[in-house]
Amino acid sequence: MDWSAFRSQFPITSTWAFLDHAAVSPLPTPAVVALHGYAQSLAANGVTAFREWASRIAHVRSLAAKLINAPNADDVYFVPNTTHGIGVIAEGFPWKAGDNVVLAAEEYPANQYPWMNLAHRGVEVRTVPSRGNRIAIDDIRTAVNDRTRVLTVSAVEFASGFRHDLDLLGELCREKGIFYFVDAIQALGVFPIDVQRTPIDALAADGHKWLLGPEGAGIGYIRREWVERLHPIGVGAFSVVNPWAFSTIDFTLKPHAGRWEGGAYNMPGITAFGASLELLLSVGTEKVQRRVIELTDYLCDRALSLGWSVFSSRDQNEKSGIVSLTHPTQPPQEVLHRCKAAGVAVNSRAGRVRVSPHAYNTENEIDRFLAAV
C-alpha cells in the first residue's frame, strides 16, 4: 500500500520524527478541522446548533461500534479517559467480601489502582508477575481460583509491548465464569478487537494514543447482558430514558451502556475523535496493523545490528506497536535528550527506551532515531 496520502494528513511530519504513539498522539488534519469547525459553530450559533452536534455524537458512536464490532451502537458509551471506564466496572461490580480480581503485575497504574481501591469492600487483588518480556497464560490460570470474579488485562502492556492473546483469555474466563475486562488503549486503532468474536464483557480506551484523537474523548463498551447486573455510577440527567424531560423526574435508566453517560458530553473532543476514527476506518485496521508490524520489525532488525537489545517479545502473536529497547552503555534519559535535540520523539518506561511508530511513519524516520542515538 502507498502510505503517502495517509501520511499527508499529519502535519507533525514536517518537524518531528514522531515515534511515541503509546503516549499522546499528534492530531491528524481531519481532527483539527473538526475541532475548529465545532468551535466556530459554537461561537457563531451557541446552543442553537445543538441538534447538529447531537447528531455528530450519534455518528461517532456508530463509528466506535464499527471499530470493535459491537452488536449495537448503544453498547458503546463515551468516557473521558480509560480510568473512568475501568472505574465503572470496579465500582459497579456486585462484589462480595472475599472475592478477588486477577491482573498482570506490570499493568499501567490506571488498571491497578481502581481495583486496589476495593480493599475496603473485602476484594483481593491477585497479581501475575511477568516472565521476562511476557505474561504466561498458564500463570494467569494458576492465579485464578473459585473466588475470582474479574480478570482485567491491557490488550498490550504499556512498558514491554507484550500483546495478550485476548481470545485465549476469553476462553479461560468463559470456562471459569469470570467477568472479562480489557484496557484497550494500547491496541485499538492498530490491532482489531471484535467483541462479538472475543467474549469481552467490557472494555475502555481513551482516544489519544493509537486512535489518533484528542485527550479526554474515548470509548467504553459493556456487554448488554451485564448492564442490569452492574450498579451504575456517575448517573445524571442523560442516564435516563427521557433525558430531555427536565421537569419530569422519572428515574428509569437507559437499558444499555448509555446509562453511564450521566452529564454533558465532551462535544469538541468527541467531534475531533470521530474525524480520527473516520480516517482510520477508511484505511482499515488490518492494513494499519500490517504497516505497524513492518515498521517495528524493521526497527528491531536495525537496532540489533547496532548493538541494542530488544526487550519486547517479537513472537508473531505477541508483538505490538511498542518496542522496548536497552543499550549496554546508553542510559534512557540520555537517549531521550539526544532524540529531542534531533527532532525525534520517543519515550522511556521501566528503565528502557520505548519506541512506538504508527502507520504514517517511515523507515527513514526509524533510521533518523537510530542515527540520533
C-alpha positions in Angstrom: 0.0 0.0 0.0 1.1 3.6 -0.8 1.0 5.3 2.6 1.9 8.8 1.3 -1.8 10.0 1.3 -2.3 8.8 4.8 1.0 10.4 5.9 0.0 13.7 4.4 -2.7 14.0 7.0 -0.2 14.5 9.8 1.4 18.0 9.9 3.8 16.9 12.6 5.9 15.0 10.0 7.3 18.4 8.8 9.1 18.9 12.1 9.3 15.7 14.1 10.0 12.0 13.6 7.2 11.2 16.0 7.6 7.7 17.3 5.7 8.0 20.6 2.1 7.0 19.9 2.0 4.9 23.1 2.0 8.2 24.9 -0.1 11.0 23.3 -0.5 11.1 19.6 -0.4 14.2 17.4 -3.7 15.1 15.8 -4.2 14.4 12.1 -5.6 17.3 9.9 -9.2 16.0 9.8 -9.4 16.0 13.6 -8.0 19.6 13.7 -10.5 20.7 11.1 -13.4 19.1 13.0 -12.2 20.7 16.2 -12.1 24.1 14.6 -15.5 23.5 13.0 -17.1 22.8 16.3 -15.5 25.9 17.9 -16.6 28.2 15.0 -20.1 26.8 15.2 -20.4 27.3 18.9 -19.0 30.9 18.6 -21.5 31.7 15.8 -24.6 29.8 16.9 -24.3 28.8 20.6 -26.9 26.3 21.7 -29.0 26.8 18.6 -26.7 24.4 16.7 -27.0 21.7 19.3 -29.1 19.3 17.2 -26.3 19.2 14.6 -23.7 18.3 17.2 -26.0 15.8 18.9 -26.3 14.1 15.5 -22.5 14.1 15.4 -22.4 12.3 18.8 -24.6 9.5 17.4 -22.4 9.2 14.3 -19.2 8.9 16.2 -20.9 6.3 18.5 -21.7 4.3 15.4 -18.1 4.6 14.2 -16.8 3.3 17.5 -19.3 0.4 17.5 -18.0 -0.5 14.0 -14.4 -0.4 15.2 -15.0 -3.0 17.8 -17.9 -4.8 16.0 -20.3 -4.1 18.9 -23.7 -5.7 18.3 -25.4 -2.3 18.8 -24.2 1.2 18.8 -25.8 1.7 22.2 -23.5 -0.8 23.6 -20.8 1.9 23.3 -20.6 4.8 25.7 -18.2 7.8 25.8 -15.6 8.0 28.5 -13.3 11.0 29.5 -10.4 8.6 30.0 -9.7 4.9 30.3 -9.6 5.2 34.1 -13.3 6.2 34.1 -14.2 3.1 32.1 -12.2 0.9 34.5 -13.9 2.6 37.5 -17.4 1.9 36.0 -16.7 -1.8 36.4 -14.6 -1.8 39.5 -17.1 0.3 41.5 -20.2 -1.1 39.9 -19.4 -4.8 40.1 -21.6 -6.9 42.6 -18.7 -7.8 44.8 -18.8 -9.9 48.0 -16.2 -9.8 50.7 -13.5 -12.4 49.8 -13.9 -12.0 46.1 -10.7 -11.3 44.0 -9.6 -9.7 40.8 -6.7 -11.0 38.8 -4.4 -8.7 36.8 -0.8 -8.6 35.5 1.8 -7.1 37.9 3.1 -4.8 35.2 -0.2 -3.2 34.3 -0.4 0.6 33.9 -1.4 2.2 37.3 -4.8 3.1 35.8 -5.6 -0.7 35.6 -4.3 -1.3 39.2 -5.4 1.5 41.5 -9.1 1.3 40.9 -9.0 -2.4 41.8 -6.8 -1.8 44.8 -9.3 0.8 45.9 -11.8 -2.0 46.6 -9.9 -3.3 49.6 -12.4 -1.7 51.9 -15.1 -3.9 50.3 -13.0 -7.1 51.0 -11.8 -7.5 47.4 -8.3 -9.0 46.9 -6.1 -8.1 44.0 -4.1 -11.0 42.8 -1.1 -10.0 40.6 0.5 -12.2 38.0 4.3 -11.4 37.5 5.9 -11.4 34.1 8.3 -14.0 32.9 10.8 -11.5 31.4 9.1 -9.8 28.5 5.8 -11.8 28.5 3.0 -12.9 30.7 2.2 -16.6 30.5 -1.5 -17.6 30.3 -0.7 -20.6 32.5 0.4 -18.2 35.2 -2.9 -16.3 34.9 -4.8 -19.6 35.0 -2.9 -20.5 38.2 -3.7 -17.2 39.9 -7.5 -17.7 39.2 -9.5 -19.5 41.9 -13.1 -20.1 42.8 -13.4 -16.5 44.2 -12.1 -14.8 41.1 -14.8 -12.6 39.8 -12.9 -10.4 37.3 -9.9 -10.8 35.1 -8.5 -7.4 33.8 -5.7 -7.1 31.3 -4.3 -4.5 28.9 -4.6 -5.7 25.3 -1.0 -4.5 25.0 1.2 -3.9 28.0 2.4 -0.3 28.1 6.0 -0.8 29.1 7.0 -4.1 27.5 4.7 -4.0 24.5 3.6 -7.6 25.2 0.3 -8.3 23.3 -2.0 -10.7 25.1 -4.0 -13.4 23.3 -7.4 -12.0 24.1 -9.2 -15.0 22.6 -7.5 -17.5 24.8 -8.0 -15.3 27.9 -11.7 -15.0 26.9 -12.0 -18.8 26.7 -10.5 -19.0 30.2 -13.0 -16.5 31.6 -16.0 -18.3 30.0 -14.7 -21.6 31.3 -14.4 -20.2 34.9 -17.4 -17.8 34.8 -15.2 -14.8 35.2 -16.0 -11.2 34.1 -13.5 -10.2 31.4 -12.4 -6.6 31.2 -9.9 -5.3 28.6 -7.9 -2.0 28.8 -7.7 -1.5 25.1 -5.9 1.9 24.9 -2.6 0.4 23.6 -4.3 -1.7 20.9 -7.4 -0.1 19.4 -6.6 1.7 16.2 -3.8 -0.8 15.3 -5.0 -4.2 16.4 -8.5 -5.4 15.6 -10.7 -6.2 18.6 -14.0 -7.9 17.9 -16.3 -8.1 21.0 -18.6 -10.5 19.2 -15.9 -13.0 18.4 -13.9 -12.5 21.6 -16.1 -12.8 24.8 -15.0 -9.5 26.3 -17.6 -8.3 28.8 -16.3 -4.7 28.9 -13.5 -2.6 27.6 -12.3 1.0 27.7 -9.9 3.2 25.8 -9.2 6.9 25.6 -8.7 8.1 22.1 -5.4 9.9 22.4 -2.9 7.1 21.6 -3.2 4.8 18.6 -6.7 6.1 17.8 -5.2 9.5 16.9 -7.8 11.5 18.8 -7.5 14.3 21.4 -7.2 13.6 25.1 -10.4 13.3 27.1 -12.6 11.6 24.5 -12.6 7.8 24.5 -15.0 4.9 24.4 -16.2 2.2 26.7 -18.2 -1.0 25.9 -20.4 -3.1 28.1 -22.0 -6.4 27.0 -25.7 -6.0 27.2 -26.3 -8.9 29.5 -24.2 -7.2 32.2 -26.0 -3.8 32.1 -28.6 -4.6 34.8 -26.0 -6.5 36.9 -23.6 -3.6 37.3 -24.5 -0.8 39.8 -24.5 2.4 37.7 -22.1 5.1 38.9 -22.0 8.7 37.8 -25.7 8.8 36.9 -27.3 12.1 35.9 -29.8 13.7 33.6 -28.6 11.8 30.5 -28.6 8.4 32.2 -32.4 8.0 31.9 -34.7 7.0 29.0 -36.2 10.5 28.7 -33.1 12.7 29.1 -34.7 15.9 27.7 -37.8 15.8 30.0 -36.0 18.0 32.6 -39.2 18.9 34.5 -40.3 15.2 34.8 -38.4 13.1 37.4 -38.5 9.6 36.1 -35.5 7.5 37.2 -35.8 4.9 34.5 -32.3 4.2 33.4 -31.4 3.5 29.8 -31.3 -0.2 29.1 -27.8 -0.1 27.7 -24.4 1.4 28.2 -25.8 4.9 27.7 -26.8 5.0 31.4 -23.2 5.6 32.2 -23.2 8.9 30.3 -24.6 11.0 33.1 -23.9 14.6 32.1 -22.8 16.9 29.3 -20.6 15.4 26.5 -17.2 16.5 25.6 -18.6 17.7 22.3 -15.3 19.2 20.9 -13.3 16.1 21.9 -15.8 13.6 20.5 -16.2 15.6 17.3 -12.5 15.5 16.7 -12.2 11.9 17.8 -14.8 11.0 15.2 -12.7 12.5 12.4 -9.8 10.4 13.5 -12.0 7.3 13.6 -13.2 8.1 10.1 -9.6 8.4 8.9 -8.5 5.0 10.5 -11.6 3.2 9.3 -11.1 4.4 5.8 -7.8 2.6 5.7 -8.8 -0.4 7.7 -7.4 -1.7 11.0 -5.8 -4.8 9.3 -3.8 -2.7 6.9 -2.7 -0.4 9.8 -1.6 -3.4 11.8 0.4 -4.8 9.0 2.2 -1.5 8.5 3.0 -1.0 12.1 4.4 -4.5 12.4 6.5 -3.9 9.3 8.0 -0.7 10.9 8.6 -2.3 14.3 10.2 -5.4 12.6 12.5 -3.0 10.7 13.3 -1.1 13.9 14.2 -4.3 15.8 16.4 -5.6 13.0 18.3 -2.4 12.6 18.6 -1.8 16.4 20.0 -5.3 16.9 22.6 -4.7 14.3 23.7 -1.5 16.1 24.2 -3.1 19.5 20.8 -2.6 21.1 18.8 -5.3 22.8 15.1 -5.8 22.1 13.3 -6.5 25.3 9.9 -6.8 23.8 8.6 -10.2 22.7 8.6 -10.3 18.9 6.8 -13.7 18.6 4.3 -13.4 15.9 1.2 -13.4 18.1 2.8 -11.3 20.9 4.5 -8.4 19.0 2.8 -5.0 19.0 3.4 -1.3 18.1 5.5 -0.9 21.2 9.2 -1.8 21.1 11.2 -1.7 24.3 14.9 -1.3 23.9 18.0 -1.4 26.1 21.7 -0.5 25.4 24.7 -1.5 27.4 26.2 2.0 27.7 23.4 4.5 26.9 21.0 5.4 29.7 17.4 6.0 28.6 17.3 9.7 29.7 20.4 10.5 27.8 18.8 8.8 24.7 15.7 10.9 25.1 17.7 14.1 25.4 19.6 13.4 22.3 16.5 12.4 20.4 14.7 15.5 21.3 17.6 17.6 20.2 17.4 15.8 16.8 13.7 16.2 16.4 12.8 12.7 17.3 10.1 11.8 19.8 10.4 8.6 21.8 9.9 7.8 25.4 11.2 5.7 28.4 9.3 3.2 30.5 10.6 0.8 33.1 14.2 1.9 32.6 14.1 1.2 28.9 13.7 3.2 25.7 10.2 2.8 24.3 9.6 3.4 20.6 6.1 3.3 19.2 5.6 4.2 15.5 2.2 4.4 13.7 1.3 3.5 10.1 2.1 7.0 8.8 5.7 6.8 9.9 8.5 5.6 7.6 11.7 3.6 7.7 13.6 6.8 7.2 12.2 8.1 10.5 13.3 4.9 12.2 16.8 5.4 10.7 16.6 9.0 12.0 16.0 7.8 15.5 18.9 5.3 15.3 21.2 7.9 13.9 20.4 10.2 16.8 21.3 7.6 19.4 
